[in-house]
Amino acid sequence: MADLLAKLGLITITPVSPAGSGVQLDTDPETYKTEWPRRQSIHEGIDGAVTKQDFGRITKDITIMLDSGPNQWLNKSTVKALEALSVVKRQLVKFEDGEGNVYNTCTIEDFSPNQAKGMRGLYTYTLVLRCLDASPTRLSG
């Protein structure tokens, strides 16, 4: 239990180019989802023949989705820092999740903060990042 509590709020997003200081999320998101689809296609042929081309999973296809849910908030200064990163054209960021996973080159595809109902200065959010590097430092499994 102590190990779990030690990992709260350990997600950091750091600008890569130009380099800058990282933004650490105030709390861990309620939902942290990584999508890593396979590159494949299936082709139907004559007389029921099927050809499947499977090219495996390529790290450049990883999408990371974070959602705060209704009770995991960010404060206003964290929201402003993430907004500043998300509006810069071609901004590259490094994503670290506190579990040992480090994605060295990502882009912020979407950052949508919403002021928490009845909670002045606190925000719920969704954050979507796209991995661009050929190999992350580590993928926990």
For each residue, the residues with C-beta under 8 A, 3 or more apart:
1: 4 5
2: 5 6
3: 6 7
4: 1 7 8
5: 1 2 8
6: 2 3
7: 3 4 10 28 98 99
8: 4 5 27 28
9: 24 25 26 27 28 98
10: 7 24 28 96 97 98
11: 24 25 28 29 32 66 95 96 97 98
12: 22 23 24 25 94 95 96 98
13: 22 23 25 82 85 93 94 95 96 108 129
14: 20 21 22 23 93 94 96
15: 18 19 20 21 22 85 91 92 93 94
16: 19 92 93 94 104 105
17: 91 92
18: 15
19: 15 16
20: 14 15
21: 14 15
22: 12 13 14 15 94 96
23: 12 13 14 78 81 82 85
24: 9 10 11 12 78
25: 9 11 12 13 28 29 66 74 78
26: 9 73 74 75 78
27: 8 9 68 72 73 74
28: 7 8 9 10 11 25 32 72 98
29: 11 25 32 66 67 68 69 72 125 127
30: 67 68 69 70 71 72
31: 65 66 67 69
32: 11 28 29 64 65 66 97
33: 64 65 66 67
34: 62 63 64 65
35: 62 63 65
36: 57 59 61 62 63
37: 57 61
38: 54 55 56 57
39: 54 55 56 57 58 61
40: 52 53 54 55
41: 52 53
42: 50 51 52 53
43: 50 51 52 53
44: 48 49 50
45: 48 49 50 51
46: 49
47:
48: 44 45
49: 44 45 46
50: 42 43 44 45
51: 42 43 45
52: 40 41 42 43
53: 40 41 42 43
54: 38 39 40
55: 38 39 40 58
56: 38 39
57: 36 37 38 39 61
58: 39 55 61
59: 36 62 131 133 134 135 136
60: 131 132 133 134
61: 36 37 39 57 58 131
62: 34 35 36 59 103 130 131 136
63: 34 35 36 109 128 129 130 131
64: 32 33 34 95 103 106 128 129 130 131
65: 31 32 33 34 35 126 127 128
66: 11 25 29 31 32 33 125 126 127 128 129
67: 29 30 31 33 125 126 127
68: 27 29 30 71 72 73 74 123 124 125 126
69: 29 30 31 72 124
70: 30 116 124
71: 30 68
72: 27 28 29 30 68 69 124
73: 26 27 68 116 119 122 123 124
74: 25 26 27 68 78 79 82 113 122 123 124 125
75: 26 78 79 121 122 123
76: 79 80 121 122 123
77: 80 81
78: 23 24 25 26 74 75 81 82
79: 74 75 76 82 83 113 123 125
80: 76 77 83 84
81: 23 77 78 84 85
82: 13 23 74 78 79 85 86 108 111 113 125 127
83: 79 80 86 87 111 113
84: 80 81 87 88
85: 13 15 23 81 82 88 91 93 108 111
86: 82 83 91 108 110 111
87: 83 84
88: 84 85 91
89:
90: 107
91: 15 17 85 86 88 107 108
92: 15 16 17 105 106 107 132
93: 13 14 15 16 85 106 107 108 129
94: 12 13 14 15 16 22 102 103 104 105 106
95: 11 12 13 64 101 102 103 106 129 131
96: 10 11 12 13 14 22 101 102 103
97: 10 11 32 100 101 102
98: 7 9 10 11 12 28
99: 7 140
100: 97 138 140
101: 95 96 97 136 137 138 139 140
102: 94 95 96 97 136 137 138
103: 62 64 94 95 96 106 129 131 133 136 137
104: 16 94 133 136 137
105: 16 92 94 131 132 133
106: 64 92 93 94 95 103 129 130 131 132 133
107: 90 91 92 93 129 130 132
108: 13 82 85 86 91 93 111 127 128 129
109: 63 128 129 130
110: 86 126 127 128
111: 82 83 85 86 108 125 126 127 128
112: 125 126 127
113: 74 79 82 83 123 124 125
114: 123 124 125
115: 119 120 122 123
116: 70 73 119 122 123 124
117:
118:
119: 73 115 116 122
120: 115
121: 75 76
122: 73 74 75 76 115 116 119
123: 68 73 74 75 76 79 113 114 115 116
124: 68 69 70 72 73 74 113 114 116
125: 29 66 67 68 74 79 82 111 112 113 114
126: 65 66 67 68 110 111 112
127: 29 65 66 67 82 108 110 111 112
128: 63 64 65 66 108 109 110 111
129: 13 63 64 66 93 95 103 106 107 108 109
130: 62 63 64 106 107 109
131: 59 60 61 62 63 64 95 103 105 106 136
132: 60 92 105 106 107
133: 59 60 103 104 105 106 136
134: 59 60
135: 59
136: 59 62 101 102 103 104 131 133 139
137: 101 102 103 104
138: 100 101 102
139: 101 136
140: 99 100 101
141:
